[in-house]
Amino acid sequence: MFNYDGKSFRVLTNSENGDTSSETVFHYKQSGNLLTSSYSGGDITFGHLLGLVDQFGNIDMRYHQLNTKGELMTGICYSKPEVLPNGKLMLYETWKWTSGDRSKGNSILEEI
């Protein structure tokens, strides 16, 4: 099983309707298949995510965050990992807001 514990990620790309950017940093913790993360930076004042990791390292997660506009936003996300030649991870994500306009998007995160 993948272990994300202690890893940090930065947003490489995101859909225009997303709040995260290259200034947003995620700090992952994992215990068994339970994944948590806190994140902030850019337009995100503070956020949390809670997810489950499967045997292939895919993450099914829910998130909530406060943006710099003072909006509390929530969503769901599915993340698929790729191990790079240097051993670092890229995460390919498909997400959907469960608040606001309920739109969908895609993002890519890179391990830092």
C-alpha positions as CSV (number, residue, x, y, z in Angstrom):
1,M,0.0,0.0,0.0
2,F,1.1,3.5,-0.7
3,N,2.1,5.5,2.4
4,Y,1.6,9.3,2.1
5,D,2.5,9.9,5.7
6,G,4.8,13.0,6.1
7,K,4.7,13.9,2.4
8,S,3.9,17.4,1.2
9,F,2.4,18.4,-2.2
10,R,2.0,21.6,-4.2
11,V,-0.5,22.3,-6.9
12,L,1.0,22.1,-10.4
13,T,-2.2,22.8,-12.3
14,N,-5.8,23.4,-11.5
15,S,-9.0,24.2,-13.3
16,E,-10.0,27.9,-13.4
17,N,-13.0,27.2,-11.0
18,G,-10.7,25.8,-8.3
19,D,-9.3,27.8,-5.3
20,T,-5.9,26.1,-5.0
21,S,-2.8,27.3,-6.8
22,S,0.9,26.7,-6.9
23,E,1.1,28.7,-3.6
24,T,-1.1,26.1,-1.9
25,V,0.8,23.4,0.1
26,F,-0.8,20.2,1.4
27,H,0.8,18.3,4.4
28,Y,-0.4,14.6,4.4
29,K,-0.6,12.2,7.3
30,Q,-1.6,8.6,7.0
31,S,-2.5,5.8,9.5
32,G,-3.5,2.5,7.9
33,N,-5.7,3.5,5.0
34,L,-6.9,6.8,6.7
35,L,-5.4,9.9,5.2
36,T,-5.7,13.5,6.5
37,S,-4.2,16.7,5.4
38,S,-4.1,20.3,6.3
39,Y,-3.4,22.9,3.6
40,S,-3.1,26.6,3.1
41,G,-1.5,29.2,0.8
42,G,-2.6,31.4,-2.2
43,D,-6.3,31.9,-2.0
44,I,-6.7,29.3,0.8
45,T,-6.6,30.6,4.3
46,F,-6.9,27.1,5.7
47,G,-8.3,23.7,4.7
48,H,-8.6,20.1,5.8
49,L,-9.1,16.9,3.8
50,L,-10.1,13.4,5.0
51,G,-9.7,10.4,2.7
52,L,-9.3,6.7,2.3
53,V,-6.4,5.2,0.5
54,D,-6.9,2.0,-1.5
55,Q,-4.3,-0.8,-2.3
56,F,-3.1,1.1,-5.4
57,G,-2.7,4.5,-3.6
58,N,-5.9,6.0,-5.0
59,I,-7.5,8.4,-2.6
60,D,-11.2,9.0,-2.1
61,M,-11.5,12.2,-0.1
62,R,-13.7,15.0,1.1
63,Y,-12.4,18.5,1.8
64,H,-13.5,21.7,3.4
65,Q,-11.7,25.0,3.3
66,L,-11.9,28.7,4.0
67,N,-10.7,31.0,1.1
68,T,-9.4,34.5,1.3
69,K,-12.9,35.8,0.3
70,G,-14.2,34.5,3.6
71,E,-16.1,31.7,1.9
72,L,-16.4,28.2,3.5
73,M,-16.2,25.7,0.6
74,T,-16.6,21.9,0.6
75,G,-16.0,19.2,-2.0
76,I,-15.2,15.7,-3.0
77,C,-12.1,14.5,-4.8
78,Y,-10.6,11.3,-6.3
79,S,-6.8,11.2,-6.6
80,K,-4.7,8.8,-8.6
81,P,-0.9,8.6,-8.0
82,E,1.9,8.2,-10.4
83,V,5.4,7.4,-9.2
84,L,8.0,9.4,-11.1
85,P,11.5,8.1,-12.1
86,N,13.0,10.1,-9.2
87,G,10.6,8.3,-6.7
88,K,8.5,11.4,-6.1
89,L,4.7,11.3,-6.6
90,M,2.3,13.1,-8.9
91,L,-1.4,13.1,-8.0
92,Y,-4.0,13.4,-10.8
93,E,-7.2,14.6,-9.3
94,T,-10.8,14.9,-10.3
95,W,-12.9,17.0,-8.0
96,K,-16.3,18.5,-7.5
97,W,-17.6,21.3,-5.3
98,T,-20.4,20.3,-3.0
99,S,-21.0,23.9,-2.1
100,G,-21.1,27.1,-4.2
101,D,-21.8,26.4,-7.9
102,R,-21.2,22.6,-7.6
103,S,-18.9,22.7,-10.6
104,K,-16.2,20.1,-11.4
105,G,-12.5,20.3,-12.2
106,N,-9.2,18.6,-12.4
107,S,-5.9,19.3,-10.8
108,I,-2.4,17.9,-10.6
109,L,-0.3,17.9,-7.4
110,E,3.5,17.3,-7.2
111,E,5.4,16.0,-4.2
112,I,7.8,18.6,-2.8
